Amino acid sequence: MSDHVHVVADLPSGMSPARAAMLLKGASARDLFAFEPKFRKRLWAGHFWARGYFHRSAGDADLATITHYVRHGNDSRQQKLAAY
């Protein structure tokens, strides 16, 4: 899918992935709309993010492997963005 975001995060003990996703999505949308208020009108119902999210623990891979995947996934557009 071309319309998703990968995030590598080290959460504090006691913080759930659901809470982390809520904070990340809420703060980023708030900042985006503060930067460009007209942007909200272009979006369906004024929401930047979709309701859902997916998380996965990455305890079976080291940080270098995970970071490489996030930066250089299988999507050629993602690879171009990683170059910046």
mmCIF file of the N, C-alpha and C atoms, coordinates in Angstrom:
data_MODEL
# 
_entry.id   MODEL 
# 
loop_
_atom_site.group_PDB 
_atom_site.id 
_atom_site.type_symbol 
_atom_site.label_atom_id 
_atom_site.label_alt_id 
_atom_site.label_comp_id 
_atom_site.label_asym_id 
_atom_site.label_entity_id 
_atom_site.label_seq_id 
_atom_site.pdbx_PDB_ins_code 
_atom_site.Cartn_x 
_atom_site.Cartn_y 
_atom_site.Cartn_z 
_atom_site.occupancy 
_atom_site.B_iso_or_equiv 
_atom_site.pdbx_formal_charge 
_atom_site.auth_seq_id 
_atom_site.auth_comp_id 
_atom_site.auth_asym_id 
_atom_site.auth_atom_id 
_atom_site.pdbx_PDB_model_num 
ATOM 1   N N  . MET A 1 1  ? 0.834   -1.179  0.000  1.00 0.00 ? 1  MET A N  1 
ATOM 2   C CA . MET A 1 1  ? 0.000   0.000   0.000  1.00 0.00 ? 1  MET A CA 1 
ATOM 3   C C  . MET A 1 1  ? 0.878   1.240   0.000  1.00 0.00 ? 1  MET A C  1 
ATOM 4   N N  . SER A 1 2  ? 0.485   2.220   -0.744 1.00 0.00 ? 2  SER A N  1 
ATOM 5   C CA . SER A 1 2  ? 1.293   3.433   -0.854 1.00 0.00 ? 2  SER A CA 1 
ATOM 6   C C  . SER A 1 2  ? 0.911   4.491   0.174  1.00 0.00 ? 2  SER A C  1 
ATOM 7   N N  . ASP A 1 3  ? -0.142  4.269   0.923  1.00 0.00 ? 3  ASP A N  1 
ATOM 8   C CA . ASP A 1 3  ? -0.608  5.308   1.833  1.00 0.00 ? 3  ASP A CA 1 
ATOM 9   C C  . ASP A 1 3  ? -0.470  4.902   3.302  1.00 0.00 ? 3  ASP A C  1 
ATOM 10  N N  . HIS A 1 4  ? 0.713   4.447   3.674  1.00 0.00 ? 4  HIS A N  1 
ATOM 11  C CA . HIS A 1 4  ? 0.938   4.105   5.065  1.00 0.00 ? 4  HIS A CA 1 
ATOM 12  C C  . HIS A 1 4  ? 2.297   4.614   5.512  1.00 0.00 ? 4  HIS A C  1 
ATOM 13  N N  . VAL A 1 5  ? 2.504   4.592   6.812  1.00 0.00 ? 5  VAL A N  1 
ATOM 14  C CA . VAL A 1 5  ? 3.734   5.118   7.400  1.00 0.00 ? 5  VAL A CA 1 
ATOM 15  C C  . VAL A 1 5  ? 4.341   4.063   8.298  1.00 0.00 ? 5  VAL A C  1 
ATOM 16  N N  . HIS A 1 6  ? 5.645   3.919   8.243  1.00 0.00 ? 6  HIS A N  1 
ATOM 17  C CA . HIS A 1 6  ? 6.356   3.050   9.176  1.00 0.00 ? 6  HIS A CA 1 
ATOM 18  C C  . HIS A 1 6  ? 7.036   3.924   10.220 1.00 0.00 ? 6  HIS A C  1 
ATOM 19  N N  . VAL A 1 7  ? 6.961   3.511   11.457 1.00 0.00 ? 7  VAL A N  1 
ATOM 20  C CA . VAL A 1 7  ? 7.608   4.240   12.551 1.00 0.00 ? 7  VAL A CA 1 
ATOM 21  C C  . VAL A 1 7  ? 8.350   3.235   13.406 1.00 0.00 ? 7  VAL A C  1 
ATOM 22  N N  . VAL A 1 8  ? 9.582   3.551   13.728 1.00 0.00 ? 8  VAL A N  1 
ATOM 23  C CA . VAL A 1 8  ? 10.339  2.753   14.681 1.00 0.00 ? 8  VAL A CA 1 
ATOM 24  C C  . VAL A 1 8  ? 10.341  3.535   15.983 1.00 0.00 ? 8  VAL A C  1 
ATOM 25  N N  . ALA A 1 9  ? 9.833   2.930   17.047 1.00 0.00 ? 9  ALA A N  1 
ATOM 26  C CA . ALA A 1 9  ? 9.720   3.642   18.321 1.00 0.00 ? 9  ALA A CA 1 
ATOM 27  C C  . ALA A 1 9  ? 10.152  2.739   19.466 1.00 0.00 ? 9  ALA A C  1 
ATOM 28  N N  . ASP A 1 10 ? 10.852  3.323   20.404 1.00 0.00 ? 10 ASP A N  1 
ATOM 29  C CA . ASP A 1 10 ? 11.212  2.646   21.638 1.00 0.00 ? 10 ASP A CA 1 
ATOM 30  C C  . ASP A 1 10 ? 10.322  3.239   22.716 1.00 0.00 ? 10 ASP A C  1 
ATOM 31  N N  . LEU A 1 11 ? 9.319   2.493   23.141 1.00 0.00 ? 11 LEU A N  1 
ATOM 32  C CA . LEU A 1 11 ? 8.327   3.019   24.076 1.00 0.00 ? 11 LEU A CA 1 
ATOM 33  C C  . LEU A 1 11 ? 8.806   2.887   25.514 1.00 0.00 ? 11 LEU A C  1 
ATOM 34  N N  . PRO A 1 12 ? 8.435   3.845   26.351 1.00 0.00 ? 12 PRO A N  1 
ATOM 35  C CA . PRO A 1 12 ? 8.757   3.719   27.770 1.00 0.00 ? 12 PRO A CA 1 
ATOM 36  C C  . PRO A 1 12 ? 8.007   2.538   28.377 1.00 0.00 ? 12 PRO A C  1 
ATOM 37  N N  . SER A 1 13 ? 8.572   1.937   29.396 1.00 0.00 ? 13 SER A N  1 
ATOM 38  C CA . SER A 1 13 ? 7.885   0.819   30.033 1.00 0.00 ? 13 SER A CA 1 
ATOM 39  C C  . SER A 1 13 ? 6.537   1.311   30.561 1.00 0.00 ? 13 SER A C  1 
ATOM 40  N N  . GLY A 1 14 ? 5.532   0.513   30.363 1.00 0.00 ? 14 GLY A N  1 
ATOM 41  C CA . GLY A 1 14 ? 4.200   0.879   30.809 1.00 0.00 ? 14 GLY A CA 1 
ATOM 42  C C  . GLY A 1 14 ? 3.353   1.570   29.760 1.00 0.00 ? 14 GLY A C  1 
ATOM 43  N N  . MET A 1 15 ? 3.952   2.031   28.663 1.00 0.00 ? 15 MET A N  1 
ATOM 44  C CA . MET A 1 15 ? 3.150   2.667   27.605 1.00 0.00 ? 15 MET A CA 1 
ATOM 45  C C  . MET A 1 15 ? 2.735   1.607   26.597 1.00 0.00 ? 15 MET A C  1 
ATOM 46  N N  . SER A 1 16 ? 1.451   1.568   26.333 1.00 0.00 ? 16 SER A N  1 
ATOM 47  C CA . SER A 1 16 ? 0.938   0.593   25.364 1.00 0.00 ? 16 SER A CA 1 
ATOM 48  C C  . SER A 1 16 ? 1.145   1.103   23.940 1.00 0.00 ? 16 SER A C  1 
ATOM 49  N N  . PRO A 1 17 ? 1.235   0.187   22.990 1.00 0.00 ? 17 PRO A N  1 
ATOM 50  C CA . PRO A 1 17 ? 1.310   0.612   21.586 1.00 0.00 ? 17 PRO A CA 1 
ATOM 51  C C  . PRO A 1 17 ? 0.100   1.441   21.172 1.00 0.00 ? 17 PRO A C  1 
ATOM 52  N N  . ALA A 1 18 ? -1.074  1.139   21.719 1.00 0.00 ? 18 ALA A N  1 
ATOM 53  C CA . ALA A 1 18 ? -2.272  1.909   21.391 1.00 0.00 ? 18 ALA A CA 1 
ATOM 54  C C  . ALA A 1 18 ? -2.116  3.360   21.840 1.00 0.00 ? 18 ALA A C  1 
ATOM 55  N N  . ARG A 1 19 ? -1.598  3.567   23.033 1.00 0.00 ? 19 ARG A N  1 
ATOM 56  C CA . ARG A 1 19 ? -1.391  4.928   23.549 1.00 0.00 ? 19 ARG A CA 1 
ATOM 57  C C  . ARG A 1 19 ? -0.354  5.668   22.705 1.00 0.00 ? 19 ARG A C  1 
ATOM 58  N N  . ALA A 1 20 ? 0.729   4.976   22.362 1.00 0.00 ? 20 ALA A N  1 
ATOM 59  C CA . ALA A 1 20 ? 1.773   5.597   21.538 1.00 0.00 ? 20 ALA A CA 1 
ATOM 60  C C  . ALA A 1 20 ? 1.219   6.008   20.175 1.00 0.00 ? 20 ALA A C  1 
ATOM 61  N N  . ALA A 1 21 ? 0.410   5.139   19.557 1.00 0.00 ? 21 ALA A N  1 
ATOM 62  C CA . ALA A 1 21 ? -0.185  5.459   18.255 1.00 0.00 ? 21 ALA A CA 1 
ATOM 63  C C  . ALA A 1 21 ? -1.120  6.653   18.377 1.00 0.00 ? 21 ALA A C  1 
ATOM 64  N N  . MET A 1 22 ? -1.914  6.681   19.439 1.00 0.00 ? 22 MET A N  1 
ATOM 65  C CA . MET A 1 22 ? -2.839  7.792   19.645 1.00 0.00 ? 22 MET A CA 1 
ATOM 66  C C  . MET A 1 22 ? -2.072  9.114   19.791 1.00 0.00 ? 22 MET A C  1 
ATOM 67  N N  . LEU A 1 23 ? -1.008  9.104   20.586 1.00 0.00 ? 23 LEU A N  1 
ATOM 68  C CA . LEU A 1 23 ? -0.221  10.325  20.786 1.00 0.00 ? 23 LEU A CA 1 
ATOM 69  C C  . LEU A 1 23 ? 0.462   10.768  19.498 1.00 0.00 ? 23 LEU A C  1 
ATOM 70  N N  . LEU A 1 24 ? 1.045   9.834   18.785 1.00 0.00 ? 24 LEU A N  1 
ATOM 71  C CA . LEU A 1 24 ? 1.745   10.158  17.540 1.00 0.00 ? 24 LEU A CA 1 
ATOM 72  C C  . LEU A 1 24 ? 0.784   10.697  16.484 1.00 0.00 ? 24 LEU A C  1 
ATOM 73  N N  . LYS A 1 25 ? -0.336  10.025  16.293 1.00 0.00 ? 25 LYS A N  1 
ATOM 74  C CA . LYS A 1 25 ? -1.301  10.454  15.282 1.00 0.00 ? 25 LYS A CA 1 
ATOM 75  C C  . LYS A 1 25 ? -1.939  11.788  15.663 1.00 0.00 ? 25 LYS A C  1 
ATOM 76  N N  . GLY A 1 26 ? -2.291  11.936  16.936 1.00 0.00 ? 26 GLY A N  1 
ATOM 77  C CA . GLY A 1 26 ? -2.934  13.175  17.375 1.00 0.00 ? 26 GLY A CA 1 
ATOM 78  C C  . GLY A 1 26 ? -2.017  14.377  17.267 1.00 0.00 ? 26 GLY A C  1 
ATOM 79  N N  . ALA A 1 27 ? -0.791  14.236  17.746 1.00 0.00 ? 27 ALA A N  1 
ATOM 80  C CA . ALA A 1 27 ? 0.147   15.363  17.721 1.00 0.00 ? 27 ALA A CA 1 
ATOM 81  C C  . ALA A 1 27 ? 0.543   15.737  16.296 1.00 0.00 ? 27 ALA A C  1 
ATOM 82  N N  . SER A 1 28 ? 0.758   14.738  15.446 1.00 0.00 ? 28 SER A N  1 
ATOM 83  C CA . SER A 1 28 ? 1.170   15.055  14.079 1.00 0.00 ? 28 SER A CA 1 
ATOM 84  C C  . SER A 1 28 ? 0.032   15.725  13.304 1.00 0.00 ? 28 SER A C  1 
ATOM 85  N N  . ALA A 1 29 ? -1.197  15.270  13.497 1.00 0.00 ? 29 ALA A N  1 
ATOM 86  C CA . ALA A 1 29 ? -2.334  15.905  12.825 1.00 0.00 ? 29 ALA A CA 1 
ATOM 87  C C  . ALA A 1 29 ? -2.536  17.327  13.334 1.00 0.00 ? 29 ALA A C  1 
ATOM 88  N N  . ARG A 1 30 ? -2.437  17.526  14.643 1.00 0.00 ? 30 ARG A N  1 
ATOM 89  C CA . ARG A 1 30 ? -2.593  18.860  15.225 1.00 0.00 ? 30 ARG A CA 1 
ATOM 90  C C  . ARG A 1 30 ? -1.541  19.815  14.660 1.00 0.00 ? 30 ARG A C  1 
ATOM 91  N N  . ASP A 1 31 ? -0.300  19.366  14.599 1.00 0.00 ? 31 ASP A N  1 
ATOM 92  C CA . ASP A 1 31 ? 0.773   20.210  14.070 1.00 0.00 ? 31 ASP A CA 1 
ATOM 93  C C  . ASP A 1 31 ? 0.570   20.516  12.591 1.00 0.00 ? 31 ASP A C  1 
ATOM 94  N N  . LEU A 1 32 ? 0.150   19.522  11.822 1.00 0.00 ? 32 LEU A N  1 
ATOM 95  C CA . LEU A 1 32 ? -0.088  19.734  10.399 1.00 0.00 ? 32 LEU A CA 1 
ATOM 96  C C  . LEU A 1 32 ? -1.195  20.755  10.176 1.00 0.00 ? 32 LEU A C  1 
ATOM 97  N N  . PHE A 1 33 ? -2.296  20.617  10.909 1.00 0.00 ? 33 PHE A N  1 
ATOM 98  C CA . PHE A 1 33 ? -3.417  21.537  10.743 1.00 0.00 ? 33 PHE A CA 1 
ATOM 99  C C  . PHE A 1 33 ? -3.090  22.927  11.273 1.00 0.00 ? 33 PHE A C  1 
ATOM 100 N N  . ALA A 1 34 ? -2.228  23.024  12.268 1.00 0.00 ? 34 ALA A N  1 
ATOM 101 C CA . ALA A 1 34 ? -1.803  24.347  12.762 1.00 0.00 ? 34 ALA A CA 1 
ATOM 102 C C  . ALA A 1 34 ? -0.920  25.027  11.717 1.00 0.00 ? 34 ALA A C  1 
ATOM 103 N N  . PHE A 1 35 ? -0.095  24.236  11.043 1.00 0.00 ? 35 PHE A N  1 
ATOM 104 C CA . PHE A 1 35 ? 0.803   24.771  10.025 1.00 0.00 ? 35 PHE A CA 1 
ATOM 105 C C  . PHE A 1 35 ? 0.025   25.224  8.791  1.00 0.00 ? 35 PHE A C  1 
ATOM 106 N N  . GLU A 1 36 ? -0.982  24.440  8.407  1.00 0.00 ? 36 GLU A N  1 
ATOM 107 C CA . GLU A 1 36 ? -1.768  24.748  7.205  1.00 0.00 ? 36 GLU A CA 1 
ATOM 108 C C  . GLU A 1 36 ? -3.251  24.473  7.484  1.00 0.00 ? 36 GLU A C  1 
ATOM 109 N N  . PRO A 1 37 ? -3.979  25.424  8.083  1.00 0.00 ? 37 PRO A N  1 
ATOM 110 C CA . PRO A 1 37 ? -5.384  25.208  8.465  1.00 0.00 ? 37 PRO A CA 1 
ATOM 111 C C  . PRO A 1 37 ? -6.299  24.817  7.307  1.00 0.00 ? 37 PRO A C  1 
ATOM 112 N N  . LYS A 1 38 ? -6.034  25.291  6.121  1.00 0.00 ? 38 LYS A N  1 
ATOM 113 C CA . LYS A 1 38 ? -6.893  24.976  4.976  1.00 0.00 ? 38 LYS A CA 1 
ATOM 114 C C  . LYS A 1 38 ? -6.813  23.493  4.589  1.00 0.00 ? 38 LYS A C  1 
ATOM 115 N N  . PHE A 1 39 ? -5.763  22.841  5.027  1.00 0.00 ? 39 PHE A N  1 
ATOM 116 C CA . PHE A 1 39 ? -5.570  21.435  4.686  1.00 0.00 ? 39 PHE A CA 1 
ATOM 117 C C  . PHE A 1 39 ? -6.704  20.572  5.229  1.00 0.00 ? 39 PHE A C  1 
ATOM 118 N N  . ARG A 1 40 ? -7.230  20.922  6.395  1.00 0.00 ? 40 ARG A N  1 
ATOM 119 C CA . ARG A 1 40 ? -8.306  20.142  7.015  1.00 0.00 ? 40 ARG A CA 1 
ATOM 120 C C  . ARG A 1 40 ? -9.536  20.082  6.105  1.00 0.00 ? 40 ARG A C  1 
ATOM 121 N N  . LYS A 1 41 ? -9.813  21.156  5.389  1.00 0.00 ? 41 LYS A N  1 
ATOM 122 C CA . LYS A 1 41 ? -10.994 21.213  4.520  1.00 0.00 ? 41 LYS A CA 1 
ATOM 123 C C  . LYS A 1 41 ? -10.871 20.284  3.315  1.00 0.00 ? 41 LYS A C  1 
ATOM 124 N N  . ARG A 1 42 ? -9.657  19.941  2.951  1.00 0.00 ? 42 ARG A N  1 
ATOM 125 C CA . ARG A 1 42 ? -9.446  19.067  1.795  1.00 0.00 ? 42 ARG A CA 1 
ATOM 126 C C  . ARG A 1 42 ? -9.610  17.595  2.143  1.00 0.00 ? 42 ARG A C  1 
ATOM 127 N N  . LEU A 1 43 ? -9.647  17.288  3.424  1.00 0.00 ? 43 LEU A N  1 
ATOM 128 C CA . LEU A 1 43 ? -9.728  15.903  3.866  1.00 0.00 ? 43 LEU A CA 1 
ATOM 129 C C  . LEU A 1 43 ? -11.155 15.526  4.211  1.00 0.00 ? 43 LEU A C  1 
ATOM 130 N N  . TRP A 1 44 ? -11.489 14.278  3.982  1.00 0.00 ? 44 TRP A N  1 
ATOM 131 C CA . TRP A 1 44 ? -12.811 13.784  4.298  1.00 0.00 ? 44 TRP A CA 1 
ATOM 132 C C  . TRP A 1 44 ? -13.050 13.897  5.799  1.00 0.00 ? 44 TRP A C  1 
ATOM 133 N N  . ALA A 1 45 ? -14.057 14.606  6.196  1.00 0.00 ? 45 ALA A N  1 
ATOM 134 C CA . ALA A 1 45 ? -14.458 14.804  7.598  1.00 0.00 ? 45 ALA A CA 1 
ATOM 135 C C  . ALA A 1 45 ? -13.369 15.476  8.428  1.00 0.00 ? 45 ALA A C  1 
ATOM 136 N N  . GLY A 1 46 ? -12.369 16.044  7.793  1.00 0.00 ? 46 GLY A N  1 
ATOM 137 C CA . GLY A 1 46 ? -11.332 16.760  8.516  1.00 0.00 ? 46 GLY A CA 1 
ATOM 138 C C  . GLY A 1 46 ? -10.351 15.890  9.278  1.00 0.00 ? 46 GLY A C  1 
ATOM 139 N N  . HIS A 1 47 ? -10.304 14.596  8.976  1.00 0.00 ? 47 HIS A N  1 
ATOM 140 C CA . HIS A 1 47 ? -9.400  13.676  9.677  1.00 0.00 ? 47 HIS A CA 1 
ATOM 141 C C  . HIS A 1 47 ? -8.180  13.387  8.810  1.00 0.00 ? 47 HIS A C  1 
ATOM 142 N N  . PHE A 1 48 ? -6.995  13.507  9.404  1.00 0.00 ? 48 PHE A N  1 
ATOM 143 C CA . PHE A 1 48 ? -5.775  13.225  8.662  1.00 0.00 ? 48 PHE A CA 1 
ATOM 144 C C  . PHE A 1 48 ? -5.472  11.728  8.650  1.00 0.00 ? 48 PHE A C  1 
ATOM 145 N N  . TRP A 1 49 ? -5.572  11.077  9.797  1.00 0.00 ? 49 TRP A N  1 
ATOM 146 C CA . TRP A 1 49 ? -5.236  9.665   9.915  1.00 0.00 ? 49 TRP A CA 1 
ATOM 147 C C  . TRP A 1 49 ? -6.486  8.803   9.891  1.00 0.00 ? 49 TRP A C  1 
ATOM 148 N N  . ALA A 1 50 ? -6.352  7.572   9.404  1.00 0.00 ? 50 ALA A N  1 
ATOM 149 C CA . ALA A 1 50 ? -7.427  6.592   9.497  1.00 0.00 ? 50 ALA A CA 1 
ATOM 150 C C  . ALA A 1 50 ? -7.525  6.123   10.950 1.00 0.00 ? 50 ALA A C  1 
ATOM 151 N N  . ARG A 1 51 ? -8.622  5.493   11.299 1.00 0.00 ? 51 ARG A N  1 
ATOM 152 C CA . ARG A 1 51 ? -8.833  5.048   12.676 1.00 0.00 ? 51 ARG A CA 1 
ATOM 153 C C  . ARG A 1 51 ? -7.821  3.997   13.130 1.00 0.00 ? 51 ARG A C  1 
ATOM 154 N N  . GLY A 1 52 ? -7.542  3.056   12.297 1.00 0.00 ? 52 GLY A N  1 
ATOM 155 C CA . GLY A 1 52 ? -6.756  1.904   12.715 1.00 0.00 ? 52 GLY A CA 1 
ATOM 156 C C  . GLY A 1 52 ? -5.260  2.129   12.698 1.00 0.00 ? 52 GLY A C  1 
ATOM 157 N N  . TYR A 1 53 ? -4.563  1.137   13.189 1.00 0.00 ? 53 TYR A N  1 
ATOM 158 C CA . TYR A 1 53 ? -3.109  1.099   13.134 1.00 0.00 ? 53 TYR A CA 1 
ATOM 159 C C  . TYR A 1 53 ? -2.685  -0.353  13.307 1.00 0.00 ? 53 TYR A C  1 
ATOM 160 N N  . PHE A 1 54 ? -1.482  -0.652  12.992 1.00 0.00 ? 54 PHE A N  1 
ATOM 161 C CA . PHE A 1 54 ? -0.914  -1.982  13.178 1.00 0.00 ? 54 PHE A CA 1 
ATOM 162 C C  . PHE A 1 54 ? 0.405   -1.808  13.894 1.00 0.00 ? 54 PHE A C  1 
ATOM 163 N N  . HIS A 1 55 ? 0.655   -2.647  14.857 1.00 0.00 ? 55 HIS A N  1 
ATOM 164 C CA . HIS A 1 55 ? 1.964   -2.607  15.506 1.00 0.00 ? 55 HIS A CA 1 
ATOM 165 C C  . HIS A 1 55 ? 2.530   -4.017  15.585 1.00 0.00 ? 55 HIS A C  1 
ATOM 166 N N  . ARG A 1 56 ? 3.814   -4.071  15.661 1.00 0.00 ? 56 ARG A N  1 
ATOM 167 C CA . ARG A 1 56 ? 4.488   -5.354  15.774 1.00 0.00 ? 56 ARG A CA 1 
ATOM 168 C C  . ARG A 1 56 ? 5.720   -5.166  16.626 1.00 0.00 ? 56 ARG A C  1 
ATOM 169 N N  . SER A 1 57 ? 5.890   -6.048  17.551 1.00 0.00 ? 57 SER A N  1 
ATOM 170 C CA . SER A 1 57 ? 7.110   -6.043  18.336 1.00 0.00 ? 57 SER A CA 1 
ATOM 171 C C  . SER A 1 57 ? 8.234   -6.544  17.434 1.00 0.00 ? 57 SER A C  1 
ATOM 172 N N  . ALA A 1 58 ? 9.386   -5.964  17.573 1.00 0.00 ? 58 ALA A N  1 
ATOM 173 C CA . ALA A 1 58 ? 10.503  -6.334  16.698 1.00 0.00 ? 58 ALA A CA 1 
ATOM 174 C C  . ALA A 1 58 ? 11.639  -6.963  17.502 1.00 0.00 ? 58 ALA A C  1 
ATOM 175 N N  . GLY A 1 59 ? 11.297  -7.676  18.530 1.00 0.00 ? 59 GLY A N  1 
ATOM 176 C CA . GLY A 1 59 ? 12.305  -8.299  19.371 1.00 0.00 ? 59 GLY A CA 1 
ATOM 177 C C  . GLY A 1 59 ? 13.132  -9.355  18.670 1.00 0.00 ? 59 GLY A C  1 
ATOM 178 N N  . ASP A 1 60 ? 12.647  -9.836  17.527 1.00 0.00 ? 60 ASP A N  1 
ATOM 179 C CA . ASP A 1 60 ? 13.373  -10.883 16.807 1.00 0.00 ? 60 ASP A CA 1 
ATOM 180 C C  . ASP A 1 60 ? 14.334  -10.324 15.754 1.00 0.00 ? 60 ASP A C  1 
ATOM 181 N N  . ALA A 1 61 ? 14.484  -9.003  15.689 1.00 0.00 ? 61 ALA A N  1 
ATOM 182 C CA . ALA A 1 61 ? 15.403  -8.370  14.734 1.00 0.00 ? 61 ALA A CA 1 
ATOM 183 C C  . ALA A 1 61 ? 16.128  -7.230  15.431 1.00 0.00 ? 61 ALA A C  1 
ATOM 184 N N  . ASP A 1 62 ? 17.338  -6.952  14.985 1.00 0.00 ? 62 ASP A N  1 
ATOM 185 C CA . ASP A 1 62 ? 18.073  -5.847  15.604 1.00 0.00 ? 62 ASP A CA 1 
ATOM 186 C C  . ASP A 1 62 ? 17.664  -4.513  14.973 1.00 0.00 ? 62 ASP A C  1 
ATOM 187 N N  . LEU A 1 63 ? 18.027  -3.416  15.625 1.00 0.00 ? 63 LEU A N  1 
ATOM 188 C CA . LEU A 1 63 ? 17.617  -2.083  15.189 1.00 0.00 ? 63 LEU A CA 1 
ATOM 189 C C  . LEU A 1 63 ? 18.102  -1.779  13.772 1.00 0.00 ? 63 LEU A C  1 
ATOM 190 N N  . ALA A 1 64 ? 19.315  -2.191  13.421 1.00 0.00 ? 64 ALA A N  1 
ATOM 191 C CA . ALA A 1 64 ? 19.847  -1.925  12.078 1.00 0.00 ? 64 ALA A CA 1 
ATOM 192 C C  . ALA A 1 64 ? 18.971  -2.586  11.005 1.00 0.00 ? 64 ALA A C  1 
ATOM 193 N N  . THR A 1 65 ? 18.522  -3.804  11.239 1.00 0.00 ? 65 THR A N  1 
ATOM 194 C CA . THR A 1 65 ? 17.677  -4.514  10.281 1.00 0.00 ? 65 THR A CA 1 
ATOM 195 C C  . THR A 1 65 ? 16.330  -3.823  10.125 1.00 0.00 ? 65 THR A C  1 
ATOM 196 N N  . ILE A 1 66 ? 15.748  -3.433  11.241 1.00 0.00 ? 66 ILE A N  1 
ATOM 197 C CA . ILE A 1 66 ? 14.448  -2.768  11.215 1.00 0.00 ? 66 ILE A CA 1 
ATOM 198 C C  . ILE A 1 66 ? 14.552  -1.425  10.503 1.00 0.00 ? 66 ILE A C  1 
ATOM 199 N N  . THR A 1 67 ? 15.569  -0.650  10.853 1.00 0.00 ? 67 THR A N  1 
ATOM 200 C CA . THR A 1 67 ? 15.763  0.659   10.234 1.00 0.00 ? 67 THR A CA 1 
ATOM 201 C C  . THR A 1 67 ? 15.988  0.522   8.729  1.00 0.00 ? 67 THR A C  1 
ATOM 202 N N  . HIS A 1 68 ? 16.748  -0.474  8.327  1.00 0.00 ? 68 HIS A N  1 
ATOM 203 C CA . HIS A 1 68 ? 16.980  -0.699  6.896  1.00 0.00 ? 68 HIS A CA 1 
ATOM 204 C C  . HIS A 1 68 ? 15.656  -0.990  6.193  1.00 0.00 ? 68 HIS A C  1 
ATOM 205 N N  . TYR A 1 69 ? 14.812  -1.823  6.793  1.00 0.00 ? 69 TYR A N  1 
ATOM 206 C CA . TYR A 1 69 ? 13.522  -2.124  6.181  1.00 0.00 ? 69 TYR A CA 1 
ATOM 207 C C  . TYR A 1 69 ? 12.666  -0.866  6.060  1.00 0.00 ? 69 TYR A C  1 
ATOM 208 N N  . VAL A 1 70 ? 12.612  -0.067  7.119  1.00 0.00 ? 70 VAL A N  1 
ATOM 209 C CA . VAL A 1 70 ? 11.778  1.134   7.094  1.00 0.00 ? 70 VAL A CA 1 
ATOM 210 C C  . VAL A 1 70 ? 12.276  2.111   6.035  1.00 0.00 ? 70 VAL A C  1 
ATOM 211 N N  . ARG A 1 71 ? 13.572  2.250   5.922  1.00 0.00 ? 71 ARG A N  1 
ATOM 212 C CA . ARG A 1 71 ? 14.129  3.207   4.948  1.00 0.00 ? 71 ARG A CA 1 
ATOM 213 C C  . ARG A 1 71 ? 14.151  2.692   3.525  1.00 0.00 ? 71 ARG A C  1 
ATOM 214 N N  . HIS A 1 72 ? 14.309  1.397   3.357  1.00 0.00 ? 72 HIS A N  1 
ATOM 215 C CA . HIS A 1 72 ? 14.526  0.843   2.013  1.00 0.00 ? 72 HIS A CA 1 
ATOM 216 C C  . HIS A 1 72 ? 13.557  -0.278  1.680  1.00 0.00 ? 72 HIS A C  1 
ATOM 217 N N  . GLY A 1 73 ? 12.342  -0.205  2.152  1.00 0.00 ? 73 GLY A N  1 
ATOM 218 C CA . GLY A 1 73 ? 11.346  -1.260  1.895  1.00 0.00 ? 73 GLY A CA 1 
ATOM 219 C C  . GLY A 1 73 ? 11.253  -1.623  0.434  1.00 0.00 ? 73 GLY A C  1 
ATOM 220 N N  . ASN A 1 74 ? 10.257  -2.365  0.067  1.00 0.00 ? 74 ASN A N  1 
ATOM 221 C CA . ASN A 1 74 ? 10.117  -2.843  -1.308 1.00 0.00 ? 74 ASN A CA 1 
ATOM 222 C C  . ASN A 1 74 ? 9.524   -1.813  -2.261 1.00 0.00 ? 74 ASN A C  1 
ATOM 223 N N  . ASP A 1 75 ? 9.030   -0.709  -1.738 1.00 0.00 ? 75 ASP A N  1 
ATOM 224 C CA . ASP A 1 75 ? 8.377   0.316   -2.556 1.00 0.00 ? 75 ASP A CA 1 
ATOM 225 C C  . ASP A 1 75 ? 9.430   1.270   -3.118 1.00 0.00 ? 75 ASP A C  1 
ATOM 226 N N  . SER A 1 76 ? 9.482   1.428   -4.430 1.00 0.00 ? 76 SER A N  1 
ATOM 227 C CA . SER A 1 76 ? 10.495  2.290   -5.040 1.00 0.00 ? 76 SER A CA 1 
ATOM 228 C C  . SER A 1 76 ? 10.333  3.748   -4.607 1.00 0.00 ? 76 SER A C  1 
ATOM 229 N N  . ARG A 1 77 ? 9.093   4.209   -4.362 1.00 0.00 ? 77 ARG A N  1 
ATOM 230 C CA . ARG A 1 77 ? 8.889   5.584   -3.881 1.00 0.00 ? 77 ARG A CA 1 
ATOM 231 C C  . ARG A 1 77 ? 9.483   5.755   -2.492 1.00 0.00 ? 77 ARG A C  1 
ATOM 232 N N  . GLN A 1 78 ? 9.348   4.725   -1.673 1.00 0.00 ? 78 GLN A N  1 
ATOM 233 C CA . GLN A 1 78 ? 9.909   4.767   -0.324 1.00 0.00 ? 78 GLN A CA 1 
ATOM 234 C C  . GLN A 1 78 ? 11.432  4.841   -0.404 1.00 0.00 ? 78 GLN A C  1 
ATOM 235 N N  . GLN A 1 79 ? 12.026  4.126   -1.331 1.00 0.00 ? 79 GLN A N  1 
ATOM 236 C CA . GLN A 1 79 ? 13.472  4.153   -1.486 1.00 0.00 ? 79 GLN A CA 1 
ATOM 237 C C  . GLN A 1 79 ? 13.946  5.526   -1.916 1.00 0.00 ? 79 GLN A C  1 
ATOM 238 N N  . LYS A 1 80 ? 13.191  6.200   -2.762 1.00 0.00 ? 80 LYS A N  1 
ATOM 239 C CA . LYS A 1 80 ? 13.573  7.553   -3.192 1.00 0.00 ? 80 LYS A CA 1 
ATOM 240 C C  . LYS A 1 80 ? 13.512  8.517   -2.020 1.00 0.00 ? 80 LYS A C  1 
ATOM 241 N N  . LEU A 1 81 ? 12.485  8.413   -1.177 1.00 0.00 ? 81 LEU A N  1 
ATOM 242 C CA . LEU A 1 81 ? 12.364  9.294   -0.017 1.00 0.00 ? 81 LEU A CA 1 
ATOM 243 C C  . LEU A 1 81 ? 13.474  9.057   0.987  1.00 0.00 ? 81 LEU A C  1 
ATOM 244 N N  . ALA A 1 82 ? 13.915  7.827   1.131  1.00 0.00 ? 82 ALA A N  1 
ATOM 245 C CA . ALA A 1 82 ? 14.968  7.496   2.089  1.00 0.00 ? 82 ALA A CA 1 
ATOM 246 C C  . ALA A 1 82 ? 16.281  8.157   1.723  1.00 0.00 ? 82 ALA A C  1 
ATOM 247 N N  . ALA A 1 83 ? 16.457  8.513   0.459  1.00 0.00 ? 83 ALA A N  1 
ATOM 248 C CA . ALA A 1 83 ? 17.699  9.142   0.028  1.00 0.00 ? 83 ALA A CA 1 
ATOM 249 C C  . ALA A 1 83 ? 17.857  10.557  0.554  1.00 0.00 ? 83 ALA A C  1 
ATOM 250 N N  . TYR A 1 84 ? 16.740  11.180  0.984  1.00 0.00 ? 84 TYR A N  1 
ATOM 251 C CA . TYR A 1 84 ? 16.791  12.573  1.454  1.00 0.00 ? 84 TYR A CA 1 
ATOM 252 C C  . TYR A 1 84 ? 17.258  12.675  2.863  1.00 0.00 ? 84 TYR A C  1 
# 
